[in-house]
Amino acid sequence: MRQVCSVLYGYFEGLLELITIFLMISLALVVLVAVAYRISGSALAWYDEVASIQLAWLTYYAGALAALKRAHIGVPGLVMALPPHLRRPVVLLAEAVTLGFFALLGWLGVEVLLILEGDTLVSLPEVPTTLTQSVIPIGAALFIIAQLLSLPKMLEAMDNRNEIPGEGLEP
């Protein structure tokens, strides 16, 4: 089971890295094209809307990658200050709260998609708003997967050391 989780972790990490790199490059290209148009005296009507959507997508996907690597904000010093027998339950409680939050976010994200059904972007009426806002439930699902795939590795590191490692495996 541990080996399967490790393989899934590697594939998921690679997928998130590829998507994040693609989103970063495409955002940079959109910005550069928009700047070139403005310098030439024109402006792209869709630039502001598309760039802000791309930034939101980049934030969700890169955030999921950070969650997978346990590179998000944590408080390992607080956990390590607890007696050893309380550390694991506190970490598991924190994980449960995190997973619950992202499950709620995903559910509400689907609700948002149902409300926005039929709406389109202002500057690109052929693009449905549900496509652009689908990042909310997709991002929530990615965060949940990332947390679950990285949890065994983090618990193992915590059990094998007196200190929770600072290399991205913080609770």
SVG drawing of the C-alpha trace seen along z (x, -y; Angstrom):
<svg xmlns="http://www.w3.org/2000/svg" viewBox="-28 -54 43 56">
<polyline fill="none" stroke="black" stroke-width="0.4" points="0.0,0.0 2.8,-2.4 4.5,-1.8 1.2,-2.4 0.7,-5.7 4.3,-6.7 3.8,-6.0 0.5,-7.9 2.2,-10.8 4.9,-10.9 2.4,-10.9 0.2,-13.5 3.2,-15.7 4.3,-15.5 0.8,-16.3 0.5,-19.3 3.9,-20.6 3.1,-20.3 -0.2,-22.1 1.4,-24.8 4.2,-25.4 1.7,-25.5 -0.4,-28.1 2.6,-30.2 3.9,-30.3 0.5,-30.9 -0.2,-33.8 3.2,-35.3 2.5,-35.1 -0.9,-36.7 0.6,-39.5 3.4,-40.0 1.0,-40.1 -1.2,-42.5 1.8,-44.8 2.9,-44.7 -0.6,-45.6 -0.7,-48.5 2.7,-49.8 1.4,-49.6 -1.5,-51.8 -4.2,-49.1 -5.7,-47.1 -7.0,-43.7 -10.6,-43.8 -10.4,-40.4 -7.0,-40.8 -8.0,-41.9 -10.7,-39.2 -8.6,-36.4 -5.5,-37.3 -7.3,-37.4 -9.0,-34.1 -5.6,-32.6 -4.1,-33.9 -6.9,-32.3 -6.3,-29.0 -2.6,-29.3 -3.3,-30.0 -5.5,-26.9 -3.2,-24.5 0.1,-25.8 -1.6,-25.7 -2.5,-22.1 1.1,-21.4 2.3,-23.3 -0.2,-21.2 1.2,-18.0 4.7,-19.0 3.5,-20.2 5.0,-23.6 2.1,-25.6 1.9,-27.5 2.3,-25.2 3.1,-25.4 5.6,-22.6 7.0,-24.3 3.6,-24.3 3.1,-20.6 6.6,-19.7 5.9,-21.6 3.1,-19.1 3.8,-15.9 4.7,-13.1 1.5,-11.2 -0.6,-14.2 1.2,-15.1 -0.4,-12.5 -4.0,-13.2 -3.5,-17.0 -2.0,-16.5 -4.9,-14.2 -7.4,-16.7 -5.8,-19.5 -5.9,-17.2 -9.6,-16.5 -10.4,-20.2 -8.4,-20.9 -10.1,-18.1 -13.5,-19.3 -12.9,-22.8 -11.9,-21.7 -14.8,-19.3 -17.1,-22.3 -15.3,-24.5 -15.8,-21.9 -19.5,-21.4 -20.1,-25.2 -18.0,-25.5 -20.5,-23.1 -23.3,-25.3 -21.7,-28.3 -21.4,-26.5 -25.2,-25.8 -26.0,-29.4 -23.7,-30.7 -25.1,-28.2 -25.9,-30.1 -23.6,-33.1 -20.7,-33.9 -17.6,-36.1 -18.3,-39.8 -15.3,-40.2 -15.6,-36.7 -19.3,-35.8 -18.5,-32.4 -16.7,-31.3 -19.1,-30.1 -18.5,-31.4 -19.0,-27.8 -15.8,-26.9 -13.8,-29.6 -15.2,-29.0 -14.9,-25.3 -11.5,-25.8 -13.2,-26.1 -14.5,-22.5 -11.6,-21.1 -9.1,-22.9 -10.8,-21.7 -10.6,-18.1 -6.9,-18.6 -6.2,-19.9 -8.0,-16.9 -6.1,-14.5 -2.8,-16.3 -3.4,-16.3 -4.3,-12.6 -1.4,-11.5 1.1,-13.5 -0.3,-12.5 1.4,-9.1 4.8,-10.5 4.4,-13.3 3.2,-11.0 6.1,-8.6 8.6,-11.5 7.0,-12.7 7.2,-9.2 10.8,-8.6 12.2,-11.8 12.1,-13.9 11.3,-16.8 8.9,-17.4 11.1,-18.1 11.1,-21.6 11.5,-20.4 7.9,-20.8 6.4,-18.0 4.9,-20.3 1.5,-19.6"/>
</svg>
